[in-house]
Amino acid sequence: MVKAIVGANWGDEGKGKITDLMAEASDIVVRFQGGANAGHTIINDYGRFALHTLPSGVFYAHITNVIGNGVALDMQKITSELRHLAEAGVPTPNLMISDRAQLLLPYHILQDTYEEERLGGHAFGSTKSGIAPFYSDKYAKIGIQVCDLFDPPRLREHVERAVEVKNILFQTLYHKPPINAEALFRELLELREIISPYVGDTVTYLHQALQNGKSILLEGQLGAMKDPDLGMVPMTTSSHTLAGFGCVGAPVPPTAIHDVICVTKAYSSCVGAQTEPFVSELLGEAGAELRRRGGDQGEFGATTGRPRRVGWFDTVATRYGCMVQGATEVALTCLDVLSYLDEIPVCTAYEVDGQVTKSFPVPALLSRAKPIFTTLPGWKSDIRGITDYQALPANAKAYVDFISQEIQTPIKMVSTGPKRHEIALHP
């Protein structure tokens, strides 16, 4: 049986904690898309970790952690993550890297950086992790697969072909120095020796695991608003952030996915350019206060450290996110963060060109959307660490139930703190 854990919003919803929690009763955890451009923060007995490529099951000895073929594999980043785990005393995880995954290379990061520099005030707010150039190359058929590392003549040919294209771009458009193909080729051979113990045929492995009745978790990165088809184009990522893409990027059969757990915060947060529409955004001192109190160490990007934009819960965007993800249930995180408020606005509709709507608009209209709020009473008491849902204050439960009704999806888990088991199960 396969369960997918994905984001309903802009990313930063707390998927890492939910995956870490649910991995306890699973056999396999699979990262199926994205790269090191976003991080999943996990707090456990070993400490506090921001995982960027490794699946969130790496803290369990019984879990096989799979990096699927849909992931942008930055070999330098993943070796750094493995080293960080070892330094923190975490036992070496069971890890499999798909031999069909493609490599995110240094020239992807350079191209990402150069393009943001060229765009200036019109930049996309990229993390400069090379994600857009990587996926562009993948679909332009000049990408390099992990399996190519073990065929040096083929690898050299692919490197030379890709570098030829990059150097024309770098020198002509960006006026930057060229890439040395031979130096890159030798660097890849060195990195191959580090990751080779983990490389395997994950496609066959996952299908056999399903035949043997194993429990598999698909771990998504970012959220529905960042999907390049159904998200806030062009302010999206470059891989598909929807549970359905797990059928390609893991891969598992569509018929195998039984549950889709959509994660959303009790308020909104987003890392990205200020030009990105963010309808329920909270500015000024009130926004700064929510940012300071948010997450487990404030609302700052796990990858970039950039301050996240914050806002009130947006039921229009979240209902849409749950719909396109095919959510069977919702995990609501960071409810404890709102405990300081006397009252809590919730965005329940948009006004677009004088018309009120509860449907999430296309990107061309989204920048003209204005929020319509419903204000709910706060609970003004510390709920951090409560694991009995019935022990929550009445107004906190009313807030959860109101959101569940508005997004038309049952909320089954409510996170009351950043640690693994600070979760209350909604009856």
URHUTA-V270011 format. One line per field, one symbol per residue. phi: phi as a letter, one per 40 degrees, with the letter a starting at -180 (. if undefined). psi: psi as a letter, one per 20 degrees, with the letter a starting at -180 (. if undefined). burial: # if it has 24 or more other ideal C-beta (glycine too) atoms within 12 Angstrom, else .. A space follows every 50 residues. Layout:
# URHUTA-V270011
phi = ???
psi = ???
burial = ???
This chain:
# URHUTA-V270011
phi = .bbbbbccbbggchcccccdcccdbbbbbbcbagaccabbcbbacchbbb cbbccccccbccccbbccccccccccccccccccccccgcddccbbbccb cbccbdcccccdcccccccfcbccgccfcgcccccccdccgbcbcdcccc bdcccdcccccccdccccccccccfbccccccccdccccccdcccdccca ccccdcccccccgccbbcbcbgadcbccbbccdccbcbbcccddcccbcc bbcdccccbbccbaccabaabicccccaccdbbgccccccccccfbagcb dcccgccccbacdbccccccdccccgccabbcbgccccccccabcbcbab bbfgbcabccccdcbccccbcbbbbbccbfacbcgcbbdcccddcccccc cccdcccfaccbbbcbiccdbcbbccc
psi = qppporqicjakikhgghgggihhkrhppppirackiqqopppaiibpqo phhpqjjijphipppporiiqooohgghhgghgggghjjpqpqoppppii qqpprhhgggggghghghhcijqikqikjjgghghghgijkkrpqghhhj ngggggggghgghggghggghggilrqrqohghgghhhhghhhgihiipr nhggghhhgghjkqppppoqqbahijpigjbmpjlrajqpjqhhihhgig qqqhiiohpooppqriaqqppaqiippngjqpabhghhghghirbikrnq phghjqpqqqrrpohghhggghghikphrqoprkhhhjiiphqoqpoirq polippqjpprqhhihijpqqpqppqqailqojpipiohiiqqghghhgg hgggghikppohpopjrirgjmpppp.
burial = .######################..###################...### ##########..#################.##.##....#..######## ################......################...########. ....#..##..##.###.##...#....#.#..##.##..##..#..### .##.##..##...###############.###.################# ##...##.###############..#######....#..##.####.### ###..##################################.#..####### .#....##.##....#..######.#.##...##.##.#..##.###.## .###.##.############.#####.
